[in-house]
Amino acid sequence: MKEKILIVDDQFGIRILLNEVFQKEGYQTFQAANGVQALEIVTNHHPDLVLLDMKIPGMDGIEILKRMKVIDPEIRVIIMTAYGELDMIQEAKDLGALTHFAKPFDIDDIRAAVRKHIPQKAN
């Protein structure tokens, strides 16, 4: 069974880029443009890892992260932020986020972080 990654970002281009990269790496990917979609995917598909943008209209990343942790306390989350959002980064880490990337990010850095943090299943 493939490891599952959920990409949560309101920017279509970023979702498509990350989706393509991680599908090529052999992961099963899901995309969400907002918090409601993200929480629905977490509930129904139990992703192994979530790449979560912090600035999403409607329900921000902190609120999404809090709700994801209620659904699955063990869920692994890597956050993506714009530069300068230090308060939000610290709050997200306090809530259990593994690490963060500032946009624009280096795709190889995100790829390495995903490999590091996603559980390796026995084949």
C-alpha positions as CSV (number, residue, x, y, z in Angstrom):
1,M,0.0,0.0,0.0
2,K,1.3,3.4,-0.9
3,E,2.0,6.1,1.7
4,K,-0.6,8.9,1.5
5,I,0.2,12.6,1.5
6,L,-2.4,15.4,1.8
7,I,-1.4,18.7,0.2
8,V,-3.4,21.6,1.7
9,D,-2.9,25.0,0.0
10,D,-5.3,27.5,-1.5
11,Q,-2.8,28.2,-4.3
12,F,-3.6,25.9,-7.2
13,G,-0.1,26.1,-8.7
14,I,1.5,24.9,-5.4
15,R,-0.9,22.1,-5.0
16,I,-0.3,20.9,-8.6
17,L,3.5,21.2,-8.2
18,L,3.6,19.2,-4.9
19,N,1.1,16.7,-6.2
20,E,3.2,16.0,-9.3
21,V,6.4,15.7,-7.3
22,F,5.1,13.3,-4.7
23,Q,3.1,11.2,-7.2
24,K,6.4,10.7,-9.1
25,E,8.0,9.7,-5.8
26,G,5.4,6.9,-5.6
27,Y,3.0,8.4,-3.0
28,Q,-0.7,8.5,-3.2
29,T,-1.7,12.1,-3.0
30,F,-4.7,14.1,-2.0
31,Q,-5.3,17.8,-2.5
32,A,-7.4,20.3,-0.5
33,A,-7.9,24.0,-1.3
34,N,-9.5,24.7,2.1
35,G,-9.9,23.5,5.7
36,V,-13.3,21.8,5.1
37,Q,-11.8,19.7,2.3
38,A,-8.7,18.9,4.3
39,L,-10.6,17.7,7.3
40,E,-12.9,15.5,5.1
41,I,-9.8,13.9,3.5
42,V,-8.2,13.3,6.9
43,T,-11.4,11.7,8.2
44,N,-11.9,9.5,5.2
45,H,-8.4,8.6,4.0
46,H,-6.1,8.9,7.0
47,P,-3.0,10.4,5.2
48,D,0.4,9.5,6.6
49,L,1.6,13.1,6.2
50,V,0.0,16.5,5.6
51,L,1.7,19.4,3.9
52,L,-0.3,22.3,5.3
53,D,-0.2,26.0,4.3
54,M,-0.8,28.3,7.2
55,K,-2.5,31.1,5.3
56,I,-5.8,29.8,3.9
57,P,-8.9,31.9,3.6
58,G,-11.8,30.9,5.9
59,M,-10.1,28.4,8.3
60,D,-6.4,29.2,8.8
61,G,-3.7,26.6,9.1
62,I,-3.6,26.7,13.0
63,E,-7.4,25.9,13.1
64,I,-7.0,23.2,10.5
65,L,-4.1,21.7,12.4
66,K,-6.0,21.7,15.7
67,R,-9.0,20.0,14.1
68,M,-6.7,17.4,12.4
69,K,-5.2,16.5,15.7
70,V,-8.7,15.9,17.2
71,I,-9.4,13.5,14.3
72,D,-6.0,11.8,14.5
73,P,-3.7,12.8,17.4
74,E,-0.8,11.0,15.7
75,I,-1.1,12.7,12.3
76,R,2.2,14.1,10.9
77,V,2.1,17.6,9.6
78,I,4.7,19.8,7.9
79,I,3.7,23.4,7.6
80,M,4.4,25.9,4.9
81,T,4.4,29.7,5.6
82,A,5.4,33.0,4.2
83,Y,8.5,34.6,5.7
84,G,8.0,36.4,9.0
85,E,5.1,34.4,10.5
86,L,7.2,33.4,13.5
87,D,4.3,33.4,16.0
88,M,2.2,31.1,13.8
89,I,5.2,28.8,13.2
90,Q,5.8,28.5,17.0
91,E,2.1,27.8,17.7
92,A,2.0,25.2,15.0
93,K,5.0,23.5,16.4
94,D,3.5,23.6,19.9
95,L,0.5,21.8,18.4
96,G,2.7,19.1,17.0
97,A,3.9,20.2,13.5
98,L,7.1,18.5,12.7
99,T,8.9,21.3,10.8
100,H,8.1,24.2,8.6
101,F,9.1,25.6,5.2
102,A,9.0,29.3,4.2
103,K,7.7,30.1,0.8
104,P,9.1,30.1,-1.7
105,F,10.6,26.8,-0.7
106,D,13.2,24.5,-2.3
107,I,11.3,21.4,-3.6
108,D,14.3,19.2,-2.8
109,D,14.2,20.3,0.8
110,I,10.5,19.4,1.1
111,R,11.1,16.1,-0.7
112,A,13.9,15.3,1.9
113,A,11.6,16.3,4.8
114,V,8.8,14.1,3.6
115,R,11.2,11.1,3.2
116,K,12.4,11.8,6.7
117,H,9.0,12.1,8.4
118,I,6.7,9.7,6.6
119,P,6.6,6.2,8.1
120,Q,8.2,3.6,6.0
121,K,5.8,0.6,5.6
122,A,7.1,-2.8,5.0
123,N,6.5,-4.0,1.4
